[in-house]
Amino acid sequence: MLDACVVGAGAAGLAAACELARTGLSARVLEARGRVGGRAWTDVETLGVPIDRGCAWLHCADRNPWTPYAREQGFTVIERLPDWQRYVGRAPLSPERRARRDADWQRAERAIEAAVRAGRDVPASEVLPPDLEFRTLIDATMSWAMGVDTVDLSTADYVIYADTEINWAVREGLGAVVATAARGLDVVLECPVVGIDWGGSHVRVTTGRGTLECRAVIVTVPTTLLARATPRFSPALPSAYEEAFNGLTLGVANKVFVEVEPGALPFDGSVNLVASDTTVRTASVSVRPAGQDVMLVFFGGAYARELETTGALDVTARDVLIGVFGSDLGRKIRRTTATAWATDPWALGSYSAARPGFARCRNVLGESVADRIFFAGEAVPPKAYGAIHGAAESGVTAARRIATLLARDVAPR
Ligand SMILES: Cc1cc2nc3c(=O)[nH]c(=O)nc-3n(C[C@H](O)[C@H](O)[C@H](O)COP(=O)(O)OP(=O)(O)OC[C@H]3O[C@@H](n4cnc5c(N)ncnc54)[C@H](O)[C@@H]3O)c2cc1C
């Protein structure tokens, strides 16, 4: 019998399994997909250069455990802050406009914080000052950063996230960094877990390939799937967990990578800009996002979901680039490739976003069920949700709890 099973080989599951191995426990990672990494996924095949279809930024890079790990593994961490809104369209954001925008952001954040202090976990849109000059840009930026529009953004969730605002990229791809963590681990691919029975003396984990027995299980499956009873728990979990699965949903962000003819990329080096500040149905654009010769058009929130489900991501990305750089660049587009996270069957979304009123549920997932079932993953850590550093930290925490419990069980009395 195994000491532990880990369900899911994403950032959380791999970090958990590494920690279990470090403490000398036997563990197997069961992964539904045919690859490791989950929403951390560097694709080198499609365009012949590394593109991160999922996570790309080491958020809180100055204290992100993946930063030193990436360096140890020989990856190139690009220690340069992105300056996301250097241009609006082709117009540089002037120092004066930048100052006014920053002042608006501060007012917006102060209003959200005041609502939370008053005990209100409500949609951010309900509490934003009505006279913000940059409201459209703020709404669009929230949709990219949080994966939800301000009408769906929980004030309490937004406030609790702890951001150092240090964001660094990795030249070879951040997904490749996460995938490296699988080396030496016992990972079974194409092995979806369908049931977890925790009613007996041990936990029985049922997969498409048979049943495993273990003393504890770490579940890193996205909450969107848990809300659909995938996998199914038997006996049923306490209702607080069901509430948490439903209350902690996933926002949507989708990326379109664009390859153009040699020499046709605008600017020198990496540049980030906003396509437009007059509509929320716009995109964040990166030229050479981590140094590669491609462009990235990034959509968020309801607009990203709509474009994905209507099959309009590629054509809209093309239109965005033509709108910013002109039809001459449009004629030089060679290939595009889009993500589809909302309909990805093993994710059903991009990153964690509490529904208004449900931010408190993250603490529920941080508690084990009968010291047998431990939840880990990006939905769990209140201050670092929606990102790979939080996912990894929650995996390590769960592994350490299991190590402590199992050590107590075998200790002489
Ligand atoms: C477009 C996009 C951009 C992002 N940008 C960033 C960024 O710049 N920086 C950042 O830090 N984060 C970013 N994120 C978020 C980050 O990728 C995720 O928070 C993180 O990868 C989640 O890790 P996880 O281990 O919790 O979940 P996952 O990576 O989803 O891992 C869970 C694993 O469980 C597997 N699974 C699901 N169901 C089952 C089952 N029944 N049985 C077995 N296995 C199962 C899944 O296939 C998956 O591999 C981004 C995400 C997206 C989609």
The ligand as a Tripos MOL2 file, in Angstrom:
@<TRIPOS>MOLECULE
LIG
   53    58     1     0     0
SMALL
NO_CHARGES

@<TRIPOS>ATOM
      1 C1         -3.8470   31.3090  -19.8080 C.3       1 LIG1
      2 C2         -3.2960   31.1660  -18.4190 C.ar      1 LIG1
      3 C3         -2.3410   32.0680  -17.9700 C.ar      1 LIG1
      4 C4         -1.8180   31.9520  -16.6850 C.ar      1 LIG1
      5 N1         -0.8120   32.8020  -16.3030 N.ar      1 LIG1
      6 C5         -0.1890   32.5770  -15.1270 C.ar      1 LIG1
      7 C6          1.0200   33.2550  -14.8180 C.ar      1 LIG1
      8 O1          1.5190   34.0340  -15.6300 O.2       1 LIG1
      9 N2          1.6070   32.9850  -13.6200 N.ar      1 LIG1
     10 C7          1.0870   32.0790  -12.7350 C.ar      1 LIG1
     11 O2          1.6740   31.8630  -11.6690 O.2       1 LIG1
     12 N3         -0.0530   31.4190  -13.0220 N.ar      1 LIG1
     13 C8         -0.6850   31.6210  -14.1910 C.ar      1 LIG1
     14 N4         -1.7780   30.8890  -14.5340 N.ar      1 LIG1
     15 C9         -2.3830   30.0050  -13.5100 C.3       1 LIG1
     16 C10        -1.5560   28.7710  -13.2780 C.3       1 LIG1
     17 O3         -1.2590   28.1670  -14.5290 O.3       1 LIG1
     18 C11        -2.3700   27.8230  -12.4050 C.3       1 LIG1
     19 O4         -2.7600   28.5090  -11.2300 O.3       1 LIG1
     20 C12        -1.5580   26.6180  -11.9660 C.3       1 LIG1
     21 O5         -0.8540   26.0690  -13.0510 O.3       1 LIG1
     22 C13        -2.5100   25.5970  -11.3630 C.3       1 LIG1
     23 O6         -1.7710   24.5060  -10.8620 O.3       1 LIG1
     24 P1         -2.5770   23.3470  -10.1430 P.3       1 LIG1
     25 O7         -1.6060   22.2460   -9.8980 O.co2     1 LIG1
     26 O8         -3.3440   23.8770   -8.9960 O.co2     1 LIG1
     27 O9         -3.6930   22.8850  -11.2050 O.3       1 LIG1
     28 P2         -3.4730   22.2460  -12.6460 P.3       1 LIG1
     29 O10        -2.2680   22.7740  -13.3090 O.co2     1 LIG1
     30 O11        -4.7640   22.3550  -13.3570 O.co2     1 LIG1
     31 O12        -3.1870   20.7240  -12.3010 O.3       1 LIG1
     32 C14        -4.2180   19.8220  -11.9680 C.3       1 LIG1
     33 C15        -3.9810   18.5630  -12.7400 C.3       1 LIG1
     34 O13        -5.0150   17.6230  -12.4020 O.3       1 LIG1
     35 C16        -5.3370   16.9140  -13.5650 C.3       1 LIG1
     36 N5         -6.6580   16.3150  -13.3670 N.ar      1 LIG1
     37 C17        -7.8640   16.9020  -13.3990 C.ar      1 LIG1
     38 N6         -8.8330   16.0110  -13.1050 N.ar      1 LIG1
     39 C18        -8.2040   14.8290  -12.8670 C.ar      1 LIG1
     40 C19        -8.6580   13.5310  -12.5050 C.ar      1 LIG1
     41 N7         -9.9600   13.2760  -12.3040 N.pl3     1 LIG1
     42 N8         -7.7400   12.5510  -12.3460 N.ar      1 LIG1
     43 C20        -6.4090   12.8010  -12.5380 C.ar      1 LIG1
     44 N9         -5.9300   14.0170  -12.8790 N.ar      1 LIG1
     45 C21        -6.8240   15.0120  -13.0340 C.ar      1 LIG1
     46 C22        -5.2780   17.9430  -14.6590 C.3       1 LIG1
     47 O14        -5.1190   17.3510  -15.9200 O.3       1 LIG1
     48 C23        -4.0480   18.7600  -14.2410 C.3       1 LIG1
     49 O15        -2.8810   18.2750  -14.8600 O.3       1 LIG1
     50 C24        -2.2800   30.9420  -15.8230 C.ar      1 LIG1
     51 C25        -3.2220   30.0250  -16.2740 C.ar      1 LIG1
     52 C26        -3.7100   30.1300  -17.5730 C.ar      1 LIG1
     53 C27        -4.6810   29.0880  -18.0560 C.3       1 LIG1
@<TRIPOS>BOND
     1     1     2 1
     2     2     3 ar
     3     2    52 ar
     4     3     4 ar
     5     4     5 ar
     6     4    50 ar
     7     5     6 ar
     8     6     7 ar
     9     6    13 1
    10     7     8 2
    11     7     9 ar
    12     9    10 ar
    13    10    11 2
    14    10    12 ar
    15    12    13 ar
    16    13    14 ar
    17    14    15 1
    18    14    50 ar
    19    15    16 1
    20    16    17 1
    21    16    18 1
    22    18    19 1
    23    18    20 1
    24    20    21 1
    25    20    22 1
    26    22    23 1
    27    23    24 1
    28    24    25 2
    29    24    26 1
    30    24    27 1
    31    27    28 1
    32    28    29 2
    33    28    30 1
    34    28    31 1
    35    31    32 1
    36    32    33 1
    37    33    34 1
    38    33    48 1
    39    34    35 1
    40    35    36 1
    41    35    46 1
    42    36    37 ar
    43    36    45 ar
    44    37    38 ar
    45    38    39 ar
    46    39    40 ar
    47    39    45 ar
    48    40    41 1
    49    40    42 ar
    50    42    43 ar
    51    43    44 ar
    52    44    45 ar
    53    46    47 1
    54    46    48 1
    55    48    49 1
    56    50    51 ar
    57    51    52 ar
    58    52    53 1
@<TRIPOS>SUBSTRUCTURE
     1 LIG1         1 GROUP 0 **** ****
